[in-house]
């Protein structure tokens, strides 16, 4: 499911709804309990929602640990982005070789890569 707000920032309403959806997913499909580690962002403070979770346990990292953990985060993001970008370029290469698409300009190529492709690129990058 897609959720957003006007400013594009995470807020407690969006996070709380996402947690409830995640809890339902694990109850319905996995039957496993999970621990979700989060930082101390104000949006993650959803005590009213946490009381209704039976499959997801939210654990807050200790204060001021972001600077210690950040280098790990940067490495993961860099790897993800480079793998995702490689998938995108591979798809563009396939489109350029397709005679029916080869004549298109950049805007035309963009129209031939949809949200499903982007999600598949992201999944591939995450699984790598």
C-alpha positions in Angstrom: 0.0 0.0 0.0 1.1 3.5 -0.7 0.6 6.3 1.9 1.8 9.9 1.8 1.2 13.2 3.4 1.3 16.7 2.0 4.9 17.4 3.1 6.3 14.0 2.2 7.7 13.5 5.7 7.0 10.5 8.0 4.6 11.3 10.8 3.1 9.3 13.6 -0.2 8.7 11.8 1.5 7.3 8.7 3.9 5.2 10.8 1.2 3.9 13.0 -0.9 2.8 10.1 2.1 1.1 8.5 2.8 -0.7 11.8 -0.7 -2.0 12.0 -0.5 -3.2 8.3 2.8 -4.9 9.0 1.4 -6.6 12.1 -1.6 -7.8 10.1 0.8 -9.1 7.3 2.8 -11.2 9.8 -0.3 -12.5 11.5 -1.9 -13.5 8.2 1.0 -14.8 6.2 4.0 -15.6 8.4 2.8 -16.5 11.8 6.1 -15.2 13.2 6.8 -12.4 15.6 9.3 -9.8 14.6 11.3 -7.0 16.3 11.5 -3.7 14.5 14.4 -1.5 15.5 13.7 2.2 15.1 15.5 5.5 16.0 14.0 8.1 18.3 12.3 10.1 15.6 9.1 11.7 16.9 7.1 10.0 14.2 8.1 6.6 15.6 6.4 7.4 19.0 3.1 5.6 18.6 2.3 4.2 22.0 -1.4 3.9 21.2 -0.6 1.7 18.2 2.1 -0.3 19.9 -0.5 -1.6 22.5 -2.4 -3.2 19.6 0.6 -5.0 18.1 0.9 -8.8 18.7 3.3 -9.8 16.0 5.6 -6.8 15.8 7.6 -5.5 18.7 8.9 -2.0 18.3 12.3 -1.4 20.0 13.9 2.0 20.1 17.6 2.4 19.7 19.3 4.2 22.6 19.5 8.0 22.2 22.5 9.4 20.3 23.4 6.1 18.6 22.6 7.3 15.0 26.2 8.6 14.6 27.6 5.2 15.6 25.3 3.3 13.3 25.3 5.7 10.4 28.4 4.3 8.6 26.6 0.9 8.3 23.5 2.7 7.0 25.5 4.5 4.4 27.1 1.3 3.1 23.8 -0.5 2.8 22.2 2.5 1.0 25.2 2.8 -1.4 25.0 -0.9 -2.3 21.3 -0.7 -2.8 21.4 2.4 -5.0 24.2 1.1 -7.2 22.4 -2.3 -7.7 19.1 -0.5 -8.4 20.8 1.9 -10.8 22.4 -1.0 -12.7 19.0 -2.7 -13.1 17.6 0.6 -14.4 20.4 1.0 -16.9 20.0 -2.6 -18.0 16.3 -2.0 -18.7 17.1 1.2 -20.7 19.6 -0.8 -22.7 17.0 -3.4 -23.5 14.6 -0.6 -24.6 17.2 1.0 -26.8 17.8 -2.3 -28.6 14.1 -2.8 -29.2 13.4 -1.4 -32.7 9.9 -0.2 -31.7 11.3 1.9 -28.9 14.8 2.8 -30.2 13.5 5.9 -31.9 12.2 7.5 -28.7 13.9 10.3 -26.9 14.6 10.4 -23.2 11.0 11.3 -22.3 9.7 8.4 -24.5 12.0 6.0 -22.8 10.8 7.1 -19.3 7.2 6.3 -20.4 8.4 2.7 -21.0 9.6 2.2 -17.5 6.7 2.1 -15.1 6.3 1.8 -11.3 6.2 -2.0 -11.5 9.7 -2.0 -13.2 11.0 0.4 -10.4 9.6 -1.9 -7.7 11.2 -4.9 -9.4 14.5 -3.0 -9.6 14.3 -2.2 -5.9 13.4 -5.8 -5.0 16.3 -7.1 -7.0 18.7 -4.6 -5.3 17.4 -5.6 -1.8 17.8 -9.3 -2.6 21.3 -8.8 -3.9 
